[in-house]
Amino acid sequence: METISWILIVSIVVFILLGVWGIKFPRAGKDWNKSRSETMSMIFSMLIFLAMFLMLWYLMGVIEWPDAMDLIVWISAITFFVLIILAIVLPKGTRLRLGKKDNKIQAADDDD
């Protein structure tokens, strides 16, 4: 595909998203219930996503990537070695407390 085709496709998608947004909030000032800081945070988040998308799009055209099987092998090997290193460094795990814990029920390895 040519660059102009991609620009046209991206422009159509952005136009559709803005149209949906306009239908959801027809009276922008009165129906928008976010503060200015929340609005700016959302806009900057969207701009960062757009910049990352354009950067990846550019890199896909410039960099000559290896075959898919080579990538799978290297990613698998790196993941395996990272897991081995984590198992050596953190043999008991991170011991994160995710959620409320009832005082009556104690795990066997809880000696605190």
C-alpha positions as CSV (number, residue, x, y, z in Angstrom):
1,M,0.0,0.0,0.0
2,E,1.1,3.5,-0.7
3,T,1.5,6.1,2.0
4,I,-1.4,8.1,0.8
5,S,-3.7,5.1,1.2
6,W,-2.6,4.6,4.8
7,I,-3.1,8.3,5.5
8,L,-6.6,8.1,4.0
9,I,-7.5,5.0,6.1
10,V,-6.2,6.6,9.3
11,S,-8.1,9.9,8.5
12,I,-11.4,8.0,7.9
13,V,-11.0,6.1,11.2
14,V,-10.3,9.4,13.1
15,F,-13.3,11.0,11.4
16,I,-15.6,8.1,12.5
17,L,-14.3,8.2,16.1
18,L,-14.8,12.0,16.2
19,G,-18.3,11.5,14.8
20,V,-19.2,8.9,17.5
21,W,-17.8,11.2,20.2
22,G,-19.9,14.1,18.8
23,I,-23.1,11.9,18.9
24,K,-22.3,10.9,22.6
25,F,-21.7,14.5,23.7
26,P,-23.8,16.8,21.4
27,R,-23.6,19.8,23.6
28,A,-19.9,19.6,24.3
29,G,-19.6,22.1,27.1
30,K,-22.7,21.2,29.0
31,D,-22.7,17.4,28.6
32,W,-18.9,17.0,29.3
33,N,-18.6,16.1,33.0
34,K,-14.8,16.1,33.2
35,S,-12.6,18.8,34.6
36,R,-10.0,20.6,32.6
37,S,-7.2,18.5,34.0
38,E,-9.0,15.2,33.2
39,T,-9.7,16.4,29.7
40,M,-6.1,17.4,29.1
41,S,-4.9,14.1,30.5
42,M,-7.2,12.2,28.1
43,I,-6.0,14.3,25.1
44,F,-2.3,13.8,26.0
45,S,-2.9,10.1,26.4
46,M,-4.5,9.9,23.0
47,L,-1.6,11.9,21.5
48,I,1.0,9.6,23.1
49,F,-0.9,6.6,21.6
50,L,-1.0,8.3,18.2
51,A,2.7,9.1,18.4
52,M,3.6,5.4,19.3
53,F,1.3,4.2,16.5
54,L,3.0,6.4,13.9
55,M,6.5,5.5,15.3
56,L,5.7,1.8,15.0
57,W,4.3,2.3,11.6
58,Y,7.5,4.1,10.5
59,L,9.7,1.4,12.0
60,M,7.8,-1.4,10.3
61,G,8.7,0.1,7.0
62,V,12.3,1.0,7.7
63,I,13.6,-1.9,9.8
64,E,14.1,-5.3,8.2
65,W,12.7,-7.6,10.8
66,P,13.8,-11.3,11.1
67,D,11.5,-14.2,10.4
68,A,8.6,-14.9,12.8
69,M,10.2,-18.2,13.9
70,D,13.5,-16.5,14.9
71,L,11.6,-14.0,17.0
72,I,9.6,-16.7,18.7
73,V,12.8,-18.7,19.6
74,W,14.6,-15.6,20.9
75,I,11.6,-14.3,22.9
76,S,11.1,-17.8,24.4
77,A,14.8,-18.1,25.3
78,I,14.8,-14.7,26.9
79,T,11.6,-15.4,28.9
80,F,13.0,-18.7,30.1
81,F,16.2,-17.1,31.4
82,V,14.3,-14.2,33.0
83,L,12.1,-16.7,34.8
84,I,15.2,-18.7,36.0
85,I,16.8,-15.5,37.3
86,L,13.6,-14.5,39.1
87,A,13.3,-17.9,40.7
88,I,16.9,-17.6,42.0
89,V,16.5,-14.0,43.2
90,L,12.9,-14.4,44.7
91,P,12.6,-18.1,45.8
92,K,9.6,-17.4,48.0
93,G,7.9,-15.0,45.5
94,T,7.0,-11.4,46.1
95,R,4.5,-12.1,48.8
96,L,2.1,-9.5,47.6
97,R,-1.1,-9.1,49.6
98,L,-3.7,-8.8,46.9
99,G,-7.1,-8.1,48.5
100,K,-8.4,-8.3,52.1
101,K,-7.3,-11.3,54.1
102,D,-9.4,-12.7,56.9
103,N,-7.5,-12.9,60.2
104,K,-9.0,-16.3,61.0
105,I,-7.6,-18.0,57.9
106,Q,-3.8,-18.0,57.8
107,A,-1.7,-19.5,55.2
108,A,0.8,-22.2,56.2
109,D,3.9,-20.1,55.2
110,D,2.6,-17.0,57.1
111,D,4.9,-16.7,60.1
112,D,4.6,-12.9,60.6
